[in-house]
Amino acid sequence: MASRSSVAPTPDTEGLHGPDGPTDTPPGTPRPEALGALGRLLLAVLAALVVAAALVGRLGLVGADGIGAGDNADGARLYCAAELTAVAPDGRASWRDVVVTEFRTGGEACPPEAPVSSAGLVLRAAVAAGALLDGAPAGSDGAQRFSLEWLGVLYVGLLALGAGAATWAASARRSRRHVAPAVLAVIVPPVAPLLLVPWWSRFLVSTYAEPAGLVGTVWVALGLLAVAVTRPADRGARLVALGLLAAGGVLAASAKPGFLPIGLVAVVACLLVGVGGAVGTGGWRRRVAGLVAALLTVAVAAVPVWSGIRAQDDYYEVVNAHNLAFTAVLPESGPAATAGLGLRPDAWGHSGEGFYLDRGRSVPGWQETVGDRPAELRADAYRWLAAHPRVLARVLQRGMVATMRPQMPYLITATGDPGQVVTDGPVVFHPEAPPFMGPFFSYTDEIAVPWLPAALVVVSVLGAVATVVVTRRRGPPATASGVAAVRLVRVAAGLAVAGTGVVVLAVIGDGYYELVKHVWLGSYAFAVSGVVLAGAVVAAGTGALLARGRTDP
């Protein structure tokens, strides 16, 4: 039987420090004292408080100058879940000159066929908590006040909870002087983009389902990074990381159908995580916890995901089919595509026109070629793309380029009181989301380094594959920094794949209509992936220098 020292650790069982795996500490150096249980708990609480305070400040939830994301008329699909109505003359929150934050209960409920979503559950929880904590008396009709900022506070709390849990996991059996780098490696990549710019965090104060998807993605990223800095023998830490992966996957996938790839990446990650056992040992038992987490994720998310897909087809089947054909396939293909899509030849004259321009009324034969056959039109579009890979590549590349513009200035940022709400004014079309695609094409064509998102995906995925091949042939790196680099590359690849999945579902689901919003969560996944990949490069360089120093006489 091989001794423990002669068994090469597998990629999943590589240790980062101490006698169970590679270490950056010179041989003969006494092992520093590890952080105790109370110290780990206090550190986790401190990290959660710091993240919460930073996000509260970023969003302006205390004092004036609050920010959010203005409603584009999609919000009614969500706030009906809590029977809310906006405090505005017509009870609508969409297309105002401020982000409407004031609502009252007692509005219309969602129809029975409305989807079940994690965003709706979080909103109802915020409304219930607000009613208990606000203290303001109900109106004569029994209606209670509700502020979107309360919803933002709840989302901030969820993000802080995830950060605290990840911090606790990252500090497992780690010497005091190594705790800070490990915690920063886990917390900084997912949280920094939310603090440095408002492009993603401002959606936490909005009527959209996007913030639930964002929080879920942050949890998944925290879970992946927590796995990267821990060992299978750190059972408690690995179980917490699995919890973040599973809960984040459910939260994101059940927020809206377009975020399903986040959940799928979380499920795959759970299946790959080992829990328990010493370094160098294998066995199926260490995969049981990950398998259970993956199955629970699928079981919990299945119903809301299916209801979201069904509702999308019920409400937007015609809209999505029109937009796929007229905003993406026709403009990227040319007039020849009309026959393949089952459209009249003169429909080409309306290439680039989204459904909401005039609901297809000006398109010759629209009712019989689109309105009466949306499923067939969608199937024809997919067959056309499959038969014309260059067109498919252009469509996907346009979606990737759109991730570089998550700012979305057409959705107002500043919050305000009801007195600032206006109900009329000229309609302003922005190039990020026009009803016709000409301005959008010009806008995306002017973006610098349009190849950057695709390059990030290729580099991270190929890098992850390379780490698997090299590790199996030569064994794990000799230093903790080298092991960290290997694991961070794999995390970057997982996030890049998740972001790509969001982009693919967006372009094949609704074409280019409001594409920057539909790929918004993909842009966040790419941003975090890029930060993690940069960290992997730094870790790899550090590991190489340390390994060279050990071999020099």
N, C-alpha and C positions, 0 to 999 in steps of 0.2 A: 504494500500500500504506500502511496506517495505521501511524504510528510507534508505538513501544512506549508512549510517554506518552499516546497518544490512545486506547488500548484499555482499556476499563473492565474491571476484574477481575471474574470471576464469583464467586459465593458461596464456591466451593470454593478459589479461588486468592487470596483476600484475604490479604494479609500482615498481620502484627501489628506489625512494627517494621522499621526500616531502609529502604533505598532501594527495596526491592521492594514496599512496601505502606505503609499508614497508620502513623503513629507519634504517640505522645504527646509526643515531644521537640520543643521549640520550634524553629522554623527557624533555621539557622545554628549550632546547637549541635554541637560535634564528636561524632562517633559514638564511644561508649565501647568499650573493648576487650572482646571477647567472651571467654567462658570457654573455656579450652583443652581439648584432648582428655583430658589427665590430670585436669584439674580436674572435668570432667564425670563421668569414671569414679569419682573419689573421692566426688563428691557423690552419685552413685547408690548407692554402697556405704554411705555414711553414712545415706542415707534408708532403705535396706533394714534396716540395723542398728537404727535408731530405731524403725521400725515393728515389727520382730521383738521388740525389748525391751519395747515398750509392750504388745504383745499377750500376751507371756509374763507380764508383770505383771498384766494384766487377768484372765487365766485362772488365775493362781496356780500356774503350772507349776513354779515354783521355790519350795520351802518348803511351808508348810501353806495351808489355806483355798483349795484348788483348787475350781473350778467346772466344771460340765458340764451335760448334759441327760440326765435319766433315761430309761431305756428303757421304752417302752409296749408291748413285745412285738413291735414291728416290727424290732428290731435283729437278731433271728435270721436275717432274710432277707439281712443284710449280712455278719455276722461268720462265717457258714458259708462265705463266699468264701475265707476264710483258715483254715478248719477250726478255729475258736476255740471254746472253751467257757468260760463265766464261772466264776470261783472263788467258788462258792456251793454250798450243800448240794445243790441240785437242778440245778446247772449252768446256771441261768437268770439273766439280768441284769435282767429286767423287773419293774416295780412294787415296787422296794425303797425303803428309807428313805434311801438314798444313791445317788449315781451309781456304779455298779459299774465300777471301772476295771481290776481285775485279771482277766486271762484266761490261759489256757494253750492251747497248740496241741494238736492231736490230737483235736479234736472232729469232729462230723459235717460232711461236705462238703455243699455245696449240690446239689440234684438237677440232673441234666443239662440240664433245660429252664429252669433259672434264668437270669435275664437277665444280660447282660454290662453292667457299669456302670463309670463312672469312679470312683465311690466304692469299689467293690470292688477296682479296680486300685490305688488309693491305699492302701487298707488292706493289701493284700498286700505292697506296697512297704514300708510301715511295719513289718509283721511281719518281713520279711526283714532290714531294717536293724536292727531291735531285736535279732534273734538274733545279729547280728554285733557289735553295740556293747555289749550288756548284760553279757556276760562271765560270767553265771551258768551253772552247769552244767545240762544237761538232766536231767530226772527219769529214774527207772528205766524209764519207758515211752517215753522219748525226747521227751517234751513240753517245750516251751520256755515260759518266762514271757513275757507280753506285757501292756503297760499302755496303756490308752486315751490316757494323757497323751503317750505317744510319737507316737500318731497326731495329737494336737493340735499337737505340735511340728512335725511334717511339714507340716500345713496352715498353720501360722504361717510356716514357711519358704517355702511357695508364695506366700503373701500378700506376704511381704517381697520375694521375687523379682519379683513383679509391680510392687510399689512402686518398686523399684530401676530396673527397665526403664523405667517411665513417667517417673521422674525424669530419667534419661538423655535420653529423647526430649524432655522439656519444656525442657531446657536448650540445645537446638540453636540455634546461631548467635545466642544471646541475650546482650546486654550483661550484665556482672556485676551491675549494680544491678537488672536486670529478671529475673534468674534466680529469686530467692526467691519473688516473687509468682506466677510461672508454675508453679513446683514446688508451691507451696501450693495453687494452684487445681486442680492435678491430683490431689494426694494427699489433701487434707483431706476432700473430699466423700465418697469411698468408705470412708475409714479411720475418720473421726471417729465415725460411728455404732457401730462395733465397739468403740470405746474408751470412749465416754461412758456407755453402758449395756451390760449383759450379755445383752440379749435375743437378739441374733444371734450374738455371738462365742462364747457358751457351748456352742453346738452343735458347735464344733470339737472338743470332747471328748465324743463321743457315738458310739453305734452306728448312727446314721442315715446316709442318703444325703444329707441336707440340707447338711452342710458342703462337700461337693464342689460342689453347686449354688451355695453362697454364694461360695466362692473363684472359681468361674467368673464369677459376676455381678460380683464386685469387679474381676476382670481386664477384663471387658467395659467397665465404667465407667471404669477407668483408660485403656483404649484409646480410648474416645470422647473423654475429656478431653484425652488426649495429641494427638489429631487436632485438637481445638479450639484448642490453643495453638501449633500448628506450621503450616508452609506446605508445599505440595506440593514446593517446591524442596528442602526438608529431607528428602532421600530416606531417609537412615538412620533418622531419627526417625519418619518416616511408616511405614517398614517394621516398625519395632519396635511401633508402635501397631497395625498390622494383625496382627502376631503375637499381641498381647494380645487383640485382638478374636476372632481365629480360635480360639486356644487356649481362651479363656474361654468362647466359644460351645460348643465341643465338650465341655468339662468340665461345664458346667451342663446342657446338653441331654441328655447321656448319663448324668447322675446319676439321674434319674427322669423319667418321661414328663411329669409336671406342670410341669417346668422347661423344656420345649421352647421356649416363647416367648422365653426369654433367647437361645437359640441362633439363632432366626429374626431377632431384632433385630440380632444380631452379623453375620449373613450380609448383611442389607440394608445395614448400615453399611459393611461391607467393599466392597460394590458402589459406594458413594457416595464413597469415599476416593480422592483423586487423589494420585499420587506422581510427582515429577519435573516439569521444565519451569519456565519463568520465569512470573512473574505476568503475567496478561493473555493468555497463550497457551492454546489449547485442544488438542483432539486426543484420539483414542481411546487413544493409547499410555499416557497417565497413568492410565488406568483398568485397565490390564492387571494390575498387581500386586494391586489390590483384587479383580478378577475371579478371579484365581488363588487368593487367600486364601479367597474365598467358596466356590469349588468344592472346595477342600481341606477346609474346614469341613464341608460337606455330605457329602463322601465319607467322612471319618473318623467322623462322628457317625451316619451312616445305619444301620449295623448295630446298634450298641448301642441307639439310639433305637427301632428296630423291635423288637428283642428285649425291651426294656422294655415296649413297648405290648402285645406278644403275651403276655408273662408277666402283665401286669396283667389282661388279659382271661381268661387261663387260671385265675388264682388268685382273682380278685375280681369276676368278671362278675356273679354273683348278688348279692354284697354291695353293689357299687356301684349296680346297678339298683334294689335295694330302697331304699338310702339316698337316691338321687335322687328316687324317687317319694314315699317316706314322710316324709323329713325336710325336703324343699324344696318340691316341686310341690304336694302335698296341703295342707300348712299355709298356703301362700301363695295357694292357689286356692279352697279350700272343698270341700264335699261333691260339687259338680257334677263335679269332676275325676275321680272314681272311674270313671265310664263312659268318659271319654276315655282313661284309662290301662288300660282292660280289667280293672279290679278290681271286686270285689263291692261293692254299696252300703254294707254294714256294715263294710267295710275302713276307712271314714272314722273309725271309733271308735279306730283305731290310728294316726291321723295324728300325725306327730312322733316316732314310735318308730324308733330306729335298728336296724339288723340285729342288732347284738350284744346288744340287750336280752334277747331270747329266741330269736334266729335265726328270727324270723317265725312261731314255732309258734302264737302266739295270734291271728294274723291269719286271719280266715275265708277259706278257699280259697287260702291262700298258695301251696301247692305248684303248683297248676295255673295261677295267675295271675301268679306271680313266679318261683318256683323252676324251673318247666319252660320259661319263656319270658323270660329276662332280656334278650335282645337285642330282642325285640318290645316289652317294657315300656320299655326305654330309648328306642326309636324313637317309641313313643307319647308319652313324656314330652317329647321334642324337638318333636314335632308340636304338642302342647298349648301349649308355651311359644311356639312360632312363631305360633300362632293367637291368643295372648293376650299381647300385648306389655307390658301393664301388669304381669302376673305375672312376665314375664321381667325387667322393669326392677326389680321388688322383689327378685327372686332375686339379680341382679347387684349391687344396692345393698347387700344384706345381706353379700355377699362382700367388697365394698369396705370396709364398716364394720368387718368382722372384722380387716382389716389394721391397725387402730388398737390391737389388743391382742396384740402379739407376745410378751408376757411369758411366757405359758403356765405359771403357777405349779403346775399339776397335774403337770408334769414336773419332778421334784426337781432342785435346782441343786447342792447340796453334794456333793463327791466324798468317798469314804471308803475305809478299808481293809476287807478281807473280813470282819473281825470285827464290823463294824457292820451287816452285811447281815442283814435279817430276812426270813423266808419266809412269815409269815402276819400277819394283822391285818385290821381292818374295811376294806371297800372304801369309799372316799370319792369321791363324785361332785362334780366341779367344774363351775361353770356354763360354763366355756369348752369343755368336751368331755363333756357328759352323754350317756347313752344315749337320752334323750328330750329333745325340743327346747324344752319350756316354759321351763326355766331359762336356756337359751341365748338364747332370744328376749328374755327380760327383761334379760339381761345386755347384749346388743347395743343394745336400745332405750334403755338408760340411758347410753350413751356420748355424751359431749359432742361437739358439732360433727360429727355423723355424715356431713355432706356434704363434709368436708375432702378425703378421697382423690379423690372424683369431681371436685371443684373443681380440684385439682392437675392432674389429667389434662386437663381441658377447657382450663384456662389455658395449660398448657405446649404442648399440641398446637396450639391456635389461635395462640399466640405464635409457634411455629415456622412455621406456614403464613404468618403475617403477615410474618415476616422474609424468606421466599422471594419473596413478592409485592412487598414494598417494595424489596428489593435489586434485583430485575430491572427495576423501573420507574425507580428513582432512583440505582442504583448502590450500592456498599458504603459503610458509614459512613466519615467522614473521619478518625476517630481509631482508634488501636489498641484503646482501651477499648470503643468502639462495636462494632468487629469482634468482640471477645471476647464482648460481650453477645449478639450475634447467634448466635454458635456455641454459647454456653452454653445459650441457650434451646432450641436444637435437641437438644443432649445431654439436657437435662431432659425433653424430649418423648419421646426414644427410650427413656429409662429408665421413664417413666410408661407408655408403651405396653407395655413388657416386663412391668411389674408388673400391668397390667390383664390381659394375656394369662394370667399365672399365676392370677389370680383367676377368670377365665372358665373355664379348664380345671378348676379346683377345684370350682366349684359345679355345672358340668354333668357332671362326672365322678363325684362322690360326694356330691352334695347338700351338706347342712350338717354332716355327721358329721365331728367333729374339724376343723372348718373353720379355726379359728385356726392350726392347724399346717399345713394344706394351703396357706394363703395367706401363710405366714410369709415366704417369699422375696419375694413381692410386696410385703410391708410394707417390707422392706429396700430394694427398688428405689424405692418411693415416698419413703422417707426420703432417699435419695441424690438423687433427682430434686428434692425440695424444697430441699435445700441448694444444689444447682447453680442452681436457678431464683432463689434469693435472691442468689447470686453474680452472676447475669445482671442482676438489678435494680441492684445496686451498680455493676457495670461500665457499664450504660447511663447511670446518673446521672452517673458520672465522665466518660464520653464526652461527654455533653451539656454539662457545665460546661466541659470543655476546648474543645469546638467553639465555644461562646459566647464564651469568652475570646479565641479567635483572631479572631473577627469584630468584637469591640469595638474602638473606636478607642483 
